Amino acid sequence: MPRGPAARESVRGVELALRALSGPAGDAPDGSAETRGRGALWVTRRDLHVDRLASAWLIRRFIDPAARFLFVEASAYTHAEPQRRFDMFEGEYTHEGADCTFETLLRRFALADPALVALGEIVHDLDLKERAFARPETDGVARLIDGLVRSHATDEARLEHGLAVFDALYAGFRPSGP
């Protein structure tokens, strides 16, 4: 039986899974928020970096906990239903207006958790190479993501390790308490 930090991490994982299964409080019956898939195949461009990596984490943790991912060479990819494309040309979920894909997913799935919004601001500035939000954590997150990408050659490994990185970042932005 896990104890201490391991027990807290196990409980946190269960909480995230339950939250993802129940959907956000903002899901409206009129369809104004996107519906959640269960085990959908999510497709994005290969060579994961900040926006695609963060978006895959968001999908797995808050939108579709059983999500499967396919990383493709965009120029050789042909879309097939019911695949869900993200952060790629003609994707169902991609940059919209001034938003990066992570922010688009937050908005379209009505995810308003302040910790997710903070992560979205960091991802926005890194992906769009601007300082619209200029959060003090941004440069450190950039270095961390660059190190993760350099340390893992495959997208599958980047995703596996990226999930842990974004879990930790998310936990860092959550309010602490009992």
C-alpha positions as a printed Julia matrix, in Angstrom:
178×3 Matrix{Float64}:
   0.0    0.0     0.0
   1.55   3.39   -0.99
   2.34   5.91    1.72
   3.32   9.57    1.89
   4.05  11.2    -1.49
   3.28   7.99   -3.4
  -0.17   7.8    -1.79
  -0.86  11.46   -2.56
   0.18  10.88   -6.18
  -2.13   7.85   -6.45
  -5.04   9.85   -5.04
  -4.24  12.72   -7.42
  -4.31  10.35  -10.39
  -7.71   9.02   -9.35
  -9.02  12.57   -8.89
  -7.81  13.57  -12.37
  -9.38  10.48  -13.92
 -12.7   11.1   -12.17
 -12.7   14.75  -13.2
 -12.0   13.79  -16.79
 -14.81  11.22  -16.78
 -17.37  13.57  -15.26
 -16.67  16.44  -17.64
 -16.37  20.09  -16.82
 -19.06  21.93  -14.9
 -19.5   24.14  -17.94
 -20.65  21.42  -20.34
 -24.0   22.65  -21.53
 -26.83  20.4   -22.72
 -27.35  22.71  -25.7
 -24.0   21.63  -27.12
 -22.2   24.93  -26.49
 -19.25  22.99  -25.11
 -17.61  20.2   -27.1
 -18.54  16.65  -26.25
 -15.92  14.36  -24.84
 -14.68  11.27  -26.6
 -13.82   8.01  -24.96
 -10.79   6.37  -26.44
 -10.83   8.41  -29.63
  -7.83   8.42  -31.95
  -6.29  11.9   -31.78
  -3.95  12.82  -34.64
  -1.28  15.49  -34.72
   1.96  16.27  -36.5
   5.06  14.33  -35.52
   8.0   15.86  -33.61
   6.01  16.95  -30.57
   6.94  20.24  -29.0
   5.24  22.6   -26.58
   1.7   23.13  -27.96
   1.19  19.59  -29.27
   2.72  18.09  -26.13
   0.66  20.26  -23.76
  -2.48  19.66  -25.83
  -1.97  15.88  -25.74
  -1.59  16.12  -21.95
  -4.8   18.19  -21.7
  -6.68  15.71  -23.9
  -5.5   12.7   -21.88
  -6.06  14.26  -18.45
  -9.24  16.33  -18.93
 -10.96  15.53  -22.23
 -10.48  11.87  -23.14
  -8.62   9.8   -20.53
  -8.53   6.79  -22.86
  -7.25   8.85  -25.81
  -4.96   7.17  -28.29
  -2.49   9.27  -30.26
  -1.13   9.05  -33.78
   1.83  11.23  -34.8
   2.0   11.78  -38.56
   3.99  13.45  -41.26
   1.45  16.14  -42.14
   2.19  16.16  -45.87
   1.57  12.4   -46.14
  -1.5   12.23  -43.9
  -5.06  11.66  -45.15
  -7.82  12.25  -42.62
 -10.27   9.46  -41.87
 -13.33   9.69  -39.63
 -13.67   9.48  -36.66
 -10.09  10.66  -36.05
  -9.78  13.96  -34.18
  -7.0   16.2   -35.48
  -5.26  18.78  -33.31
  -2.58  21.39  -33.95
  -2.41  20.66  -37.64
  -3.73  22.12  -40.89
  -7.5   21.6   -41.21
  -7.58  20.12  -37.71
 -10.78  20.21  -35.69
  -8.74  21.68  -32.83
  -5.96  24.05  -33.79
  -4.98  27.7   -33.53
  -8.08  29.9   -33.64
  -7.7   33.65  -33.76
  -4.92  34.6   -31.35
  -5.17  31.3   -29.43
  -2.78  28.36  -29.61
  -4.25  24.85  -29.75
  -4.07  24.37  -25.96
  -6.17  27.52  -25.46
  -8.59  26.43  -28.18
  -9.12  23.12  -26.36
  -9.63  24.93  -23.04
 -12.3   27.16  -24.57
 -14.06  24.56  -26.7
 -14.27  22.05  -23.84
 -15.22  24.73  -21.28
 -12.21  24.06  -19.04
 -11.86  27.11  -16.81
  -9.65  25.76  -14.0
  -7.25  28.64  -13.08
  -4.29  26.22  -13.07
  -5.11  25.18  -16.65
  -5.5   28.82  -17.67
  -2.04  29.58  -16.22
  -0.56  26.68  -18.2
  -2.37  27.95  -21.28
  -0.72  31.36  -20.9
   2.72  29.76  -20.73
   2.05  27.47  -23.7
   0.67  30.44  -25.66
   3.79  32.56  -25.16
   6.15  29.68  -25.95
   4.28  28.42  -29.0
   3.63  31.83  -30.52
   7.06  33.16  -29.47
   5.62  36.24  -27.82
   5.3   37.69  -24.35
   1.55  38.35  -24.25
   1.3   36.99  -20.7
   4.97  37.17  -19.65
   4.55  34.74  -16.76
   7.74  34.35  -14.7
   7.65  30.55  -15.14
   7.74  30.67  -18.94
  11.51  30.59  -19.47
  11.95  27.66  -17.08
   9.17  25.7   -18.76
  10.78  26.42  -22.14
  14.08  25.0   -20.92
  12.34  21.94  -19.47
  10.43  21.21  -22.7
  13.57  21.7   -24.79
  15.41  19.24  -22.55
  12.59  16.73  -22.79
  12.56  16.96  -26.6
  16.35  16.57  -26.8
  16.31  13.61  -24.4
  13.65  11.58  -26.22
  13.79  10.91  -29.95
  10.33   9.39  -30.38
   7.01  11.13  -29.99
   5.76   8.25  -27.86
   8.61   8.78  -25.36
   8.12  12.54  -25.44
   4.44  12.05  -24.66
   5.11   9.57  -21.87
   7.59  11.88  -20.14
   5.65  15.02  -21.08
   2.58  13.73  -19.24
   4.62  13.62  -16.03
   6.07  17.09  -16.66
   2.67  18.66  -17.23
   1.17  16.76  -14.29
   3.83  18.35  -12.09
   3.37  21.82  -13.59
  -0.39  21.54  -13.14
   0.06  20.47   -9.51
   2.34  23.46   -8.98
  -0.38  25.85  -10.14
  -3.13  24.23   -8.07
  -3.91  25.78   -4.69
  -2.26  23.91   -1.86
  -4.31  22.84    1.09
  -5.64  19.93    3.08
